[in-house]
Amino acid sequence: MTKQEFLISCELPAPTLELYLEQQWIIPEQTSTGVTFCEMDIARVHLIQDLKVNIGANDEGIDIILHLIDQVHGLRYALAQVQKKP
């Protein structure tokens, strides 16, 4: 989806998205026509908003939390690949 569609879908102000992109909390796919956002990016925005609003995490905390979540997903993927091998 385009940046504008993404902003509407997430109900996110453009400056907030720019901050998320700058912090690399959201990393959209780069295509020949520009950036493209996906459903995973929407879920990540909702997670960030939940961390900020409901948990009270600051920007540094969000950096750490997202990094740890990404590591867990990477490890789960690696484990699944190892389990598939004969």
PDB file of N, CA, C and O in Angstrom:
ATOM      1  N   MET A   1       0.840  -1.172   0.000  1.00  0.00           N
ATOM      2  CA  MET A   1       0.000   0.000   0.000  1.00  0.00           C
ATOM      3  C   MET A   1       0.888   1.238   0.000  1.00  0.00           C
ATOM      4  O   MET A   1       2.034   1.188   0.446  1.00  0.00           O
ATOM      5  N   THR A   2       0.366   2.322  -0.491  1.00  0.00           N
ATOM      6  CA  THR A   2       1.124   3.571  -0.572  1.00  0.00           C
ATOM      7  C   THR A   2       1.229   4.212   0.805  1.00  0.00           C
ATOM      8  O   THR A   2       0.565   3.800   1.757  1.00  0.00           O
ATOM      9  N   LYS A   3       2.068   5.219   0.886  1.00  0.00           N
ATOM     10  CA  LYS A   3       2.246   5.939   2.150  1.00  0.00           C
ATOM     11  C   LYS A   3       0.924   6.557   2.606  1.00  0.00           C
ATOM     12  O   LYS A   3       0.576   6.477   3.784  1.00  0.00           O
ATOM     13  N   GLN A   4       0.198   7.164   1.688  1.00  0.00           N
ATOM     14  CA  GLN A   4      -1.071   7.806   2.036  1.00  0.00           C
ATOM     15  C   GLN A   4      -2.091   6.775   2.512  1.00  0.00           C
ATOM     16  O   GLN A   4      -2.796   7.010   3.493  1.00  0.00           O
ATOM     17  N   GLU A   5      -2.176   5.645   1.832  1.00  0.00           N
ATOM     18  CA  GLU A   5      -3.090   4.576   2.248  1.00  0.00           C
ATOM     19  C   GLU A   5      -2.701   4.053   3.626  1.00  0.00           C
ATOM     20  O   GLU A   5      -3.560   3.761   4.458  1.00  0.00           O
ATOM     21  N   PHE A   6      -1.406   3.941   3.853  1.00  0.00           N
ATOM     22  CA  PHE A   6      -0.903   3.472   5.142  1.00  0.00           C
ATOM     23  C   PHE A   6      -1.286   4.434   6.261  1.00  0.00           C
ATOM     24  O   PHE A   6      -1.751   4.008   7.319  1.00  0.00           O
ATOM     25  N   LEU A   7      -1.091   5.725   6.029  1.00  0.00           N
ATOM     26  CA  LEU A   7      -1.436   6.732   7.040  1.00  0.00           C
ATOM     27  C   LEU A   7      -2.923   6.671   7.387  1.00  0.00           C
ATOM     28  O   LEU A   7      -3.301   6.764   8.555  1.00  0.00           O
ATOM     29  N   ILE A   8      -3.745   6.517   6.380  1.00  0.00           N
ATOM     30  CA  ILE A   8      -5.198   6.441   6.602  1.00  0.00           C
ATOM     31  C   ILE A   8      -5.547   5.154   7.351  1.00  0.00           C
ATOM     32  O   ILE A   8      -6.332   5.174   8.299  1.00  0.00           O
ATOM     33  N   SER A   9      -4.966   4.054   6.926  1.00  0.00           N
ATOM     34  CA  SER A   9      -5.252   2.760   7.549  1.00  0.00           C
ATOM     35  C   SER A   9      -4.864   2.740   9.022  1.00  0.00           C
ATOM     36  O   SER A   9      -5.576   2.169   9.847  1.00  0.00           O
ATOM     37  N   CYS A  10      -3.736   3.363   9.352  1.00  0.00           N
ATOM     38  CA  CYS A  10      -3.242   3.372  10.735  1.00  0.00           C
ATOM     39  C   CYS A  10      -3.781   4.545  11.546  1.00  0.00           C
ATOM     40  O   CYS A  10      -3.577   4.617  12.757  1.00  0.00           O
ATOM     41  N   GLU A  11      -4.472   5.467  10.869  1.00  0.00           N
ATOM     42  CA  GLU A  11      -4.916   6.706  11.524  1.00  0.00           C
ATOM     43  C   GLU A  11      -3.721   7.386  12.187  1.00  0.00           C
ATOM     44  O   GLU A  11      -3.774   7.783  13.351  1.00  0.00           O
ATOM     45  N   LEU A  12      -2.645   7.510  11.414  1.00  0.00           N
ATOM     46  CA  LEU A  12      -1.377   8.000  11.921  1.00  0.00           C
ATOM     47  C   LEU A  12      -1.042   9.332  11.262  1.00  0.00           C
ATOM     48  O   LEU A  12      -1.124   9.445  10.039  1.00  0.00           O
ATOM     49  N   PRO A  13      -0.666  10.345  12.045  1.00  0.00           N
ATOM     50  CA  PRO A  13      -0.243  11.611  11.438  1.00  0.00           C
ATOM     51  C   PRO A  13       1.085  11.430  10.697  1.00  0.00           C
ATOM     52  O   PRO A  13       1.932  10.646  11.125  1.00  0.00           O
ATOM     53  N   ALA A  14       1.264  12.141   9.608  1.00  0.00           N
ATOM     54  CA  ALA A  14       2.482  12.027   8.798  1.00  0.00           C
ATOM     55  C   ALA A  14       3.753  12.277   9.610  1.00  0.00           C
ATOM     56  O   ALA A  14       4.722  11.539   9.436  1.00  0.00           O
ATOM     57  N   PRO A  15       3.795  13.293  10.498  1.00  0.00           N
ATOM     58  CA  PRO A  15       5.029  13.496  11.275  1.00  0.00           C
ATOM     59  C   PRO A  15       5.373  12.306  12.174  1.00  0.00           C
ATOM     60  O   PRO A  15       6.549  12.018  12.399  1.00  0.00           O
ATOM     61  N   THR A  16       4.360  11.623  12.682  1.00  0.00           N
ATOM     62  CA  THR A  16       4.596  10.448  13.518  1.00  0.00           C
ATOM     63  C   THR A  16       5.194   9.324  12.684  1.00  0.00           C
ATOM     64  O   THR A  16       6.115   8.637  13.126  1.00  0.00           O
ATOM     65  N   LEU A  17       4.667   9.139  11.474  1.00  0.00           N
ATOM     66  CA  LEU A  17       5.234   8.127  10.588  1.00  0.00           C
ATOM     67  C   LEU A  17       6.682   8.465  10.269  1.00  0.00           C
ATOM     68  O   LEU A  17       7.533   7.576  10.249  1.00  0.00           O
ATOM     69  N   GLU A  18       6.969   9.719  10.025  1.00  0.00           N
ATOM     70  CA  GLU A  18       8.347  10.123   9.727  1.00  0.00           C
ATOM     71  C   GLU A  18       9.270   9.781  10.892  1.00  0.00           C
ATOM     72  O   GLU A  18      10.399   9.340  10.676  1.00  0.00           O
ATOM     73  N   LEU A  19       8.807   9.978  12.120  1.00  0.00           N
ATOM     74  CA  LEU A  19       9.593   9.620  13.300  1.00  0.00           C
ATOM     75  C   LEU A  19       9.832   8.110  13.337  1.00  0.00           C
ATOM     76  O   LEU A  19      10.949   7.658  13.586  1.00  0.00           O
ATOM     77  N   TYR A  20       8.781   7.340  13.088  1.00  0.00           N
ATOM     78  CA  TYR A  20       8.896   5.884  13.108  1.00  0.00           C
ATOM     79  C   TYR A  20       9.877   5.402  12.040  1.00  0.00           C
ATOM     80  O   TYR A  20      10.644   4.469  12.273  1.00  0.00           O
ATOM     81  N   LEU A  21       9.849   6.040  10.872  1.00  0.00           N
ATOM     82  CA  LEU A  21      10.778   5.688   9.797  1.00  0.00           C
ATOM     83  C   LEU A  21      12.207   6.085  10.161  1.00  0.00           C
ATOM     84  O   LEU A  21      13.152   5.334   9.917  1.00  0.00           O
ATOM     85  N   GLU A  22      12.352   7.263  10.741  1.00  0.00           N
ATOM     86  CA  GLU A  22      13.665   7.751  11.154  1.00  0.00           C
ATOM     87  C   GLU A  22      14.287   6.845  12.215  1.00  0.00           C
ATOM     88  O   GLU A  22      15.488   6.575  12.189  1.00  0.00           O
ATOM     89  N   GLN A  23      13.460   6.383  13.140  1.00  0.00           N
ATOM     90  CA  GLN A  23      13.921   5.485  14.203  1.00  0.00           C
ATOM     91  C   GLN A  23      14.111   4.054  13.694  1.00  0.00           C
ATOM     92  O   GLN A  23      14.641   3.200  14.405  1.00  0.00           O
ATOM     93  N   GLN A  24      13.676   3.804  12.468  1.00  0.00           N
ATOM     94  CA  GLN A  24      13.688   2.474  11.843  1.00  0.00           C
ATOM     95  C   GLN A  24      12.825   1.475  12.610  1.00  0.00           C
ATOM     96  O   GLN A  24      13.129   0.284  12.675  1.00  0.00           O
ATOM     97  N   TRP A  25      11.754   1.987  13.183  1.00  0.00           N
ATOM     98  CA  TRP A  25      10.770   1.113  13.826  1.00  0.00           C
ATOM     99  C   TRP A  25       9.879   0.484  12.764  1.00  0.00           C
ATOM    100  O   TRP A  25       9.380  -0.628  12.937  1.00  0.00           O
ATOM    101  N   ILE A  26       9.686   1.202  11.670  1.00  0.00           N
ATOM    102  CA  ILE A  26       8.954   0.716  10.505  1.00  0.00           C
ATOM    103  C   ILE A  26       9.932   0.798   9.336  1.00  0.00           C
ATOM    104  O   ILE A  26      10.544   1.839   9.097  1.00  0.00           O
ATOM    105  N   ILE A  27      10.071  -0.307   8.616  1.00  0.00           N
ATOM    106  CA  ILE A  27      10.981  -0.320   7.466  1.00  0.00           C
ATOM    107  C   ILE A  27      10.190  -0.850   6.267  1.00  0.00           C
ATOM    108  O   ILE A  27      10.137  -2.058   6.039  1.00  0.00           O
ATOM    109  N   PRO A  28       9.578   0.055   5.507  1.00  0.00           N
ATOM    110  CA  PRO A  28       8.778  -0.384   4.365  1.00  0.00           C
ATOM    111  C   PRO A  28       9.666  -0.931   3.254  1.00  0.00           C
ATOM    112  O   PRO A  28      10.867  -0.668   3.205  1.00  0.00           O
ATOM    113  N   GLU A  29       9.050  -1.686   2.378  1.00  0.00           N
ATOM    114  CA  GLU A  29       9.774  -2.245   1.233  1.00  0.00           C
ATOM    115  C   GLU A  29      10.048  -1.132   0.226  1.00  0.00           C
ATOM    116  O   GLU A  29       9.176  -0.312  -0.063  1.00  0.00           O
ATOM    117  N   GLN A  30      11.259  -1.116  -0.299  1.00  0.00           N
ATOM    118  CA  GLN A  30      11.635  -0.162  -1.338  1.00  0.00           C
ATOM    119  C   GLN A  30      11.386  -0.812  -2.700  1.00  0.00           C
ATOM    120  O   GLN A  30      11.927  -1.878  -2.996  1.00  0.00           O
ATOM    121  N   THR A  31      10.565  -0.162  -3.524  1.00  0.00           N
ATOM    122  CA  THR A  31      10.297  -0.669  -4.866  1.00  0.00           C
ATOM    123  C   THR A  31      10.707   0.389  -5.883  1.00  0.00           C
ATOM    124  O   THR A  31      11.097   1.496  -5.513  1.00  0.00           O
ATOM    125  N   SER A  32      10.620   0.049  -7.143  1.00  0.00           N
ATOM    126  CA  SER A  32      10.979   0.998  -8.197  1.00  0.00           C
ATOM    127  C   SER A  32      10.037   2.194  -8.224  1.00  0.00           C
ATOM    128  O   SER A  32      10.394   3.255  -8.735  1.00  0.00           O
ATOM    129  N   THR A  33       8.830   2.027  -7.676  1.00  0.00           N
ATOM    130  CA  THR A  33       7.861   3.127  -7.654  1.00  0.00           C
ATOM    131  C   THR A  33       7.861   3.883  -6.325  1.00  0.00           C
ATOM    132  O   THR A  33       7.088   4.824  -6.147  1.00  0.00           O
ATOM    133  N   GLY A  34       8.717   3.479  -5.401  1.00  0.00           N
ATOM    134  CA  GLY A  34       8.774   4.136  -4.093  1.00  0.00           C
ATOM    135  C   GLY A  34       8.614   3.131  -2.977  1.00  0.00           C
ATOM    136  O   GLY A  34       8.846   1.937  -3.162  1.00  0.00           O
ATOM    137  N   VAL A  35       8.215   3.623  -1.812  1.00  0.00           N
ATOM    138  CA  VAL A  35       8.051   2.732  -0.666  1.00  0.00           C
ATOM    139  C   VAL A  35       6.665   2.099  -0.679  1.00  0.00           C
ATOM    140  O   VAL A  35       5.684   2.703  -1.113  1.00  0.00           O
ATOM    141  N   THR A  36       6.617   0.859  -0.189  1.00  0.00           N
ATOM    142  CA  THR A  36       5.363   0.119  -0.098  1.00  0.00           C
ATOM    143  C   THR A  36       5.239  -0.440   1.311  1.00  0.00           C
ATOM    144  O   THR A  36       6.165  -1.060   1.833  1.00  0.00           O
ATOM    145  N   PHE A  37       4.084  -0.212   1.915  1.00  0.00           N
ATOM    146  CA  PHE A  37       3.813  -0.699   3.258  1.00  0.00           C
ATOM    147  C   PHE A  37       2.937  -1.939   3.179  1.00  0.00           C
ATOM    148  O   PHE A  37       2.182  -2.118   2.223  1.00  0.00           O
ATOM    149  N   CYS A  38       3.047  -2.800   4.201  1.00  0.00           N
ATOM    150  CA  CYS A  38       2.260  -4.036   4.221  1.00  0.00           C
ATOM    151  C   CYS A  38       1.502  -4.151   5.547  1.00  0.00           C
ATOM    152  O   CYS A  38       1.602  -3.283   6.414  1.00  0.00           O
ATOM    153  N   GLU A  39       0.751  -5.230   5.682  1.00  0.00           N
ATOM    154  CA  GLU A  39      -0.039  -5.473   6.890  1.00  0.00           C
ATOM    155  C   GLU A  39       0.852  -5.601   8.128  1.00  0.00           C
ATOM    156  O   GLU A  39       0.453  -5.199   9.221  1.00  0.00           O
ATOM    157  N   MET A  40       2.047  -6.154   7.963  1.00  0.00           N
ATOM    158  CA  MET A  40       2.969  -6.273   9.085  1.00  0.00           C
ATOM    159  C   MET A  40       3.367  -4.891   9.612  1.00  0.00           C
ATOM    160  O   MET A  40       3.539  -4.705  10.817  1.00  0.00           O
ATOM    161  N   ASP A  41       3.510  -3.936   8.707  1.00  0.00           N
ATOM    162  CA  ASP A  41       3.836  -2.569   9.119  1.00  0.00           C
ATOM    163  C   ASP A  41       2.695  -1.965   9.930  1.00  0.00           C
ATOM    164  O   ASP A  41       2.929  -1.242  10.898  1.00  0.00           O
ATOM    165  N   ILE A  42       1.473  -2.261   9.535  1.00  0.00           N
ATOM    166  CA  ILE A  42       0.306  -1.775  10.284  1.00  0.00           C
ATOM    167  C   ILE A  42       0.307  -2.387  11.688  1.00  0.00           C
ATOM    168  O   ILE A  42       0.085  -1.687  12.676  1.00  0.00           O
ATOM    169  N   ALA A  43       0.557  -3.681  11.767  1.00  0.00           N
ATOM    170  CA  ALA A  43       0.594  -4.352  13.073  1.00  0.00           C
ATOM    171  C   ALA A  43       1.693  -3.757  13.947  1.00  0.00           C
ATOM    172  O   ALA A  43       1.517  -3.611  15.157  1.00  0.00           O
ATOM    173  N   ARG A  44       2.813  -3.418  13.344  1.00  0.00           N
ATOM    174  CA  ARG A  44       3.930  -2.842  14.102  1.00  0.00           C
ATOM    175  C   ARG A  44       3.575  -1.451  14.627  1.00  0.00           C
ATOM    176  O   ARG A  44       3.936  -1.102  15.751  1.00  0.00           O
ATOM    177  N   VAL A  45       2.871  -0.658  13.824  1.00  0.00           N
ATOM    178  CA  VAL A  45       2.416   0.657  14.292  1.00  0.00           C
ATOM    179  C   VAL A  45       1.487   0.500  15.485  1.00  0.00           C
ATOM    180  O   VAL A  45       1.596   1.243  16.461  1.00  0.00           O
ATOM    181  N   HIS A  46       0.577  -0.461  15.411  1.00  0.00           N
ATOM    182  CA  HIS A  46      -0.340  -0.696  16.530  1.00  0.00           C
ATOM    183  C   HIS A  46       0.423  -1.134  17.778  1.00  0.00           C
ATOM    184  O   HIS A  46       0.084  -0.727  18.889  1.00  0.00           O
ATOM    185  N   LEU A  47       1.441  -1.952  17.598  1.00  0.00           N
ATOM    186  CA  LEU A  47       2.276  -2.366  18.729  1.00  0.00           C
ATOM    187  C   LEU A  47       2.989  -1.159  19.333  1.00  0.00           C
ATOM    188  O   LEU A  47       3.003  -0.998  20.554  1.00  0.00           O
ATOM    189  N   ILE A  48       3.571  -0.321  18.504  1.00  0.00           N
ATOM    190  CA  ILE A  48       4.278   0.869  18.993  1.00  0.00           C
ATOM    191  C   ILE A  48       3.320   1.773  19.764  1.00  0.00           C
ATOM    192  O   ILE A  48       3.652   2.261  20.843  1.00  0.00           O
ATOM    193  N   GLN A  49       2.144   1.990  19.211  1.00  0.00           N
ATOM    194  CA  GLN A  49       1.163   2.839  19.885  1.00  0.00           C
ATOM    195  C   GLN A  49       0.741   2.231  21.215  1.00  0.00           C
ATOM    196  O   GLN A  49       0.575   2.947  22.203  1.00  0.00           O
ATOM    197  N   ASP A  50       0.567   0.910  21.242  1.00  0.00           N
ATOM    198  CA  ASP A  50       0.211   0.223  22.483  1.00  0.00           C
ATOM    199  C   ASP A  50       1.326   0.366  23.516  1.00  0.00           C
ATOM    200  O   ASP A  50       1.057   0.618  24.690  1.00  0.00           O
ATOM    201  N   LEU A  51       2.563   0.205  23.086  1.00  0.00           N
ATOM    202  CA  LEU A  51       3.697   0.355  24.000  1.00  0.00           C
ATOM    203  C   LEU A  51       3.766   1.765  24.577  1.00  0.00           C
ATOM    204  O   LEU A  51       4.037   1.950  25.763  1.00  0.00           O
ATOM    205  N   LYS A  52       3.517   2.754  23.725  1.00  0.00           N
ATOM    206  CA  LYS A  52       3.578   4.151  24.177  1.00  0.00           C
ATOM    207  C   LYS A  52       2.412   4.493  25.112  1.00  0.00           C
ATOM    208  O   LYS A  52       2.620   5.022  26.204  1.00  0.00           O
ATOM    209  N   VAL A  53       1.209   4.191  24.682  1.00  0.00           N
ATOM    210  CA  VAL A  53       0.010   4.638  25.393  1.00  0.00           C
ATOM    211  C   VAL A  53      -0.312   3.766  26.601  1.00  0.00           C
ATOM    212  O   VAL A  53      -0.494   4.281  27.704  1.00  0.00           O
ATOM    213  N   ASN A  54      -0.382   2.458  26.406  1.00  0.00           N
ATOM    214  CA  ASN A  54      -0.849   1.569  27.475  1.00  0.00           C
ATOM    215  C   ASN A  54       0.249   1.137  28.439  1.00  0.00           C
ATOM    216  O   ASN A  54      -0.011   0.902  29.619  1.00  0.00           O
ATOM    217  N   ILE A  55       1.472   1.032  27.934  1.00  0.00           N
ATOM    218  CA  ILE A  55       2.562   0.580  28.798  1.00  0.00           C
ATOM    219  C   ILE A  55       3.407   1.749  29.280  1.00  0.00           C
ATOM    220  O   ILE A  55       4.055   1.671  30.324  1.00  0.00           O
ATOM    221  N   GLY A  56       3.397   2.833  28.514  1.00  0.00           N
ATOM    222  CA  GLY A  56       4.159   4.013  28.912  1.00  0.00           C
ATOM    223  C   GLY A  56       5.629   3.949  28.540  1.00  0.00           C
ATOM    224  O   GLY A  56       6.453   4.634  29.146  1.00  0.00           O
ATOM    225  N   ALA A  57       5.967   3.133  27.547  1.00  0.00           N
ATOM    226  CA  ALA A  57       7.367   3.017  27.121  1.00  0.00           C
ATOM    227  C   ALA A  57       7.814   4.296  26.434  1.00  0.00           C
ATOM    228  O   ALA A  57       7.065   4.891  25.659  1.00  0.00           O
ATOM    229  N   ASN A  58       9.052   4.718  26.727  1.00  0.00           N
ATOM    230  CA  ASN A  58       9.613   5.865  26.029  1.00  0.00           C
ATOM    231  C   ASN A  58      10.304   5.378  24.757  1.00  0.00           C
ATOM    232  O   ASN A  58      10.336   4.176  24.490  1.00  0.00           O
ATOM    233  N   ASP A  59      10.858   6.305  23.971  1.00  0.00           N
ATOM    234  CA  ASP A  59      11.462   5.934  22.692  1.00  0.00           C
ATOM    235  C   ASP A  59      12.604   4.939  22.847  1.00  0.00           C
ATOM    236  O   ASP A  59      12.723   4.012  22.046  1.00  0.00           O
ATOM    237  N   GLU A  60      13.434   5.113  23.851  1.00  0.00           N
ATOM    238  CA  GLU A  60      14.541   4.182  24.073  1.00  0.00           C
ATOM    239  C   GLU A  60      14.020   2.794  24.429  1.00  0.00           C
ATOM    240  O   GLU A  60      14.564   1.784  23.982  1.00  0.00           O
ATOM    241  N   GLY A  61      12.968   2.751  25.233  1.00  0.00           N
ATOM    242  CA  GLY A  61      12.354   1.476  25.586  1.00  0.00           C
ATOM    243  C   GLY A  61      11.753   0.783  24.379  1.00  0.00           C
ATOM    244  O   GLY A  61      11.854  -0.435  24.235  1.00  0.00           O
ATOM    245  N   ILE A  62      11.128   1.565  23.515  1.00  0.00           N
ATOM    246  CA  ILE A  62      10.537   0.993  22.301  1.00  0.00           C
ATOM    247  C   ILE A  62      11.632   0.423  21.413  1.00  0.00           C
ATOM    248  O   ILE A  62      11.466  -0.652  20.836  1.00  0.00           O
ATOM    249  N   ASP A  63      12.762   1.139  21.295  1.00  0.00           N
ATOM    250  CA  ASP A  63      13.902   0.610  20.526  1.00  0.00           C
ATOM    251  C   ASP A  63      14.280  -0.777  21.024  1.00  0.00           C
ATOM    252  O   ASP A  63      14.436  -1.707  20.232  1.00  0.00           O
ATOM    253  N   ILE A  64      14.425  -0.911  22.328  1.00  0.00           N
ATOM    254  CA  ILE A  64      14.850  -2.181  22.927  1.00  0.00           C
ATOM    255  C   ILE A  64      13.793  -3.261  22.730  1.00  0.00           C
ATOM    256  O   ILE A  64      14.112  -4.384  22.340  1.00  0.00           O
ATOM    257  N   ILE A  65      12.548  -2.924  22.997  1.00  0.00           N
ATOM    258  CA  ILE A  65      11.460  -3.900  22.876  1.00  0.00           C
ATOM    259  C   ILE A  65      11.343  -4.413  21.444  1.00  0.00           C
ATOM    260  O   ILE A  65      11.240  -5.620  21.226  1.00  0.00           O
ATOM    261  N   LEU A  66      11.357  -3.504  20.463  1.00  0.00           N
ATOM    262  CA  LEU A  66      11.242  -3.922  19.069  1.00  0.00           C
ATOM    263  C   LEU A  66      12.441  -4.769  18.645  1.00  0.00           C
ATOM    264  O   LEU A  66      12.289  -5.745  17.910  1.00  0.00           O
ATOM    265  N   HIS A  67      13.625  -4.396  19.106  1.00  0.00           N
ATOM    266  CA  HIS A  67      14.826  -5.175  18.791  1.00  0.00           C
ATOM    267  C   HIS A  67      14.699  -6.597  19.345  1.00  0.00           C
ATOM    268  O   HIS A  67      15.017  -7.564  18.653  1.00  0.00           O
ATOM    269  N   LEU A  68      14.237  -6.722  20.578  1.00  0.00           N
ATOM    270  CA  LEU A  68      14.067  -8.042  21.187  1.00  0.00           C
ATOM    271  C   LEU A  68      13.002  -8.862  20.467  1.00  0.00           C
ATOM    272  O   LEU A  68      13.180 -10.061  20.253  1.00  0.00           O
ATOM    273  N   ILE A  69      11.906  -8.226  20.097  1.00  0.00           N
ATOM    274  CA  ILE A  69      10.849  -8.934  19.362  1.00  0.00           C
ATOM    275  C   ILE A  69      11.382  -9.428  18.026  1.00  0.00           C
ATOM    276  O   ILE A  69      11.102 -10.557  17.623  1.00  0.00           O
ATOM    277  N   ASP A  70      12.151  -8.586  17.336  1.00  0.00           N
ATOM    278  CA  ASP A  70      12.730  -8.987  16.056  1.00  0.00           C
ATOM    279  C   ASP A  70      13.688 -10.166  16.237  1.00  0.00           C
ATOM    280  O   ASP A  70      13.721 -11.072  15.404  1.00  0.00           O
ATOM    281  N   GLN A  71      14.464 -10.155  17.318  1.00  0.00           N
ATOM    282  CA  GLN A  71      15.372 -11.267  17.583  1.00  0.00           C
ATOM    283  C   GLN A  71      14.601 -12.558  17.836  1.00  0.00           C
ATOM    284  O   GLN A  71      14.975 -13.615  17.328  1.00  0.00           O
ATOM    285  N   VAL A  72      13.539 -12.479  18.610  1.00  0.00           N
ATOM    286  CA  VAL A  72      12.723 -13.666  18.895  1.00  0.00           C
ATOM    287  C   VAL A  72      12.148 -14.237  17.600  1.00  0.00           C
ATOM    288  O   VAL A  72      12.186 -15.448  17.384  1.00  0.00           O
ATOM    289  N   HIS A  73      11.617 -13.373  16.742  1.00  0.00           N
ATOM    290  CA  HIS A  73      11.057 -13.856  15.473  1.00  0.00           C
ATOM    291  C   HIS A  73      12.140 -14.476  14.599  1.00  0.00           C
ATOM    292  O   HIS A  73      11.906 -15.489  13.939  1.00  0.00           O
ATOM    293  N   GLY A  74      13.331 -13.865  14.592  1.00  0.00           N
ATOM    294  CA  GLY A  74      14.439 -14.427  13.827  1.00  0.00           C
ATOM    295  C   GLY A  74      14.858 -15.790  14.347  1.00  0.00           C
ATOM    296  O   GLY A  74      15.133 -16.698  13.563  1.00  0.00           O
ATOM    297  N   LEU A  75      14.909 -15.936  15.651  1.00  0.00           N
ATOM    298  CA  LEU A  75      15.271 -17.223  16.250  1.00  0.00           C
ATOM    299  C   LEU A  75      14.209 -18.277  15.991  1.00  0.00           C
ATOM    300  O   LEU A  75      14.535 -19.437  15.740  1.00  0.00           O
ATOM    301  N   ARG A  76      12.947 -17.889  16.049  1.00  0.00           N
ATOM    302  CA  ARG A  76      11.866 -18.843  15.768  1.00  0.00           C
ATOM    303  C   ARG A  76      11.961 -19.343  14.327  1.00  0.00           C
ATOM    304  O   ARG A  76      11.771 -20.528  14.054  1.00  0.00           O
ATOM    305  N   TYR A  77      12.260 -18.417  13.410  1.00  0.00           N
ATOM    306  CA  TYR A  77      12.404 -18.798  12.004  1.00  0.00           C
ATOM    307  C   TYR A  77      13.585 -19.752  11.839  1.00  0.00           C
ATOM    308  O   TYR A  77      13.476 -20.775  11.164  1.00  0.00           O
ATOM    309  N   ALA A  78      14.715 -19.408  12.463  1.00  0.00           N
ATOM    310  CA  ALA A  78      15.907 -20.254  12.361  1.00  0.00           C
ATOM    311  C   ALA A  78      15.633 -21.640  12.942  1.00  0.00           C
ATOM    312  O   ALA A  78      16.061 -22.639  12.363  1.00  0.00           O
ATOM    313  N   LEU A  79      14.946 -21.722  14.048  1.00  0.00           N
ATOM    314  CA  LEU A  79      14.611 -23.001  14.660  1.00  0.00           C
ATOM    315  C   LEU A  79      13.692 -23.816  13.745  1.00  0.00           C
ATOM    316  O   LEU A  79      13.869 -25.025  13.598  1.00  0.00           O
ATOM    317  N   ALA A  80      12.727 -23.157  13.141  1.00  0.00           N
ATOM    318  CA  ALA A  80      11.828 -23.853  12.223  1.00  0.00           C
ATOM    319  C   ALA A  80      12.602 -24.416  11.034  1.00  0.00           C
ATOM    320  O   ALA A  80      12.302 -25.515  10.568  1.00  0.00           O
ATOM    321  N   GLN A  81      13.594 -23.678  10.539  1.00  0.00           N
ATOM    322  CA  GLN A  81      14.406 -24.164   9.427  1.00  0.00           C
ATOM    323  C   GLN A  81      15.242 -25.378   9.825  1.00  0.00           C
ATOM    324  O   GLN A  81      15.386 -26.320   9.045  1.00  0.00           O
ATOM    325  N   VAL A  82      15.787 -25.355  11.031  1.00  0.00           N
ATOM    326  CA  VAL A  82      16.587 -26.471  11.529  1.00  0.00           C
ATOM    327  C   VAL A  82      15.716 -27.710  11.706  1.00  0.00           C
ATOM    328  O   VAL A  82      16.150 -28.822  11.409  1.00  0.00           O
ATOM    329  N   GLN A  83      14.494 -27.523  12.189  1.00  0.00           N
ATOM    330  CA  GLN A  83      13.605 -28.654  12.411  1.00  0.00           C
ATOM    331  C   GLN A  83      13.145 -29.284  11.107  1.00  0.00           C
ATOM    332  O   GLN A  83      12.775 -30.458  11.094  1.00  0.00           O
ATOM    333  N   LYS A  84      13.156 -28.535  10.006  1.00  0.00           N
ATOM    334  CA  LYS A  84      12.733 -29.068   8.706  1.00  0.00           C
ATOM    335  C   LYS A  84      13.786 -29.964   8.077  1.00  0.00           C
ATOM    336  O   LYS A  84      13.461 -30.818   7.251  1.00  0.00           O
ATOM    337  N   LYS A  85      15.051 -29.779   8.460  1.00  0.00           N
ATOM    338  CA  LYS A  85      16.126 -30.569   7.858  1.00  0.00           C
ATOM    339  C   LYS A  85      16.059 -32.010   8.356  1.00  0.00           C
ATOM    340  O   LYS A  85      15.779 -32.266   9.527  1.00  0.00           O
ATOM    341  N   PRO A  86      16.328 -32.960   7.428  1.00  0.00           N
ATOM    342  CA  PRO A  86      16.272 -34.388   7.820  1.00  0.00           C
ATOM    343  C   PRO A  86      17.371 -34.792   8.753  1.00  0.00           C
ATOM    344  O   PRO A  86      17.441 -35.953   9.157  1.00  0.00           O
TER     345      PRO A  86
END
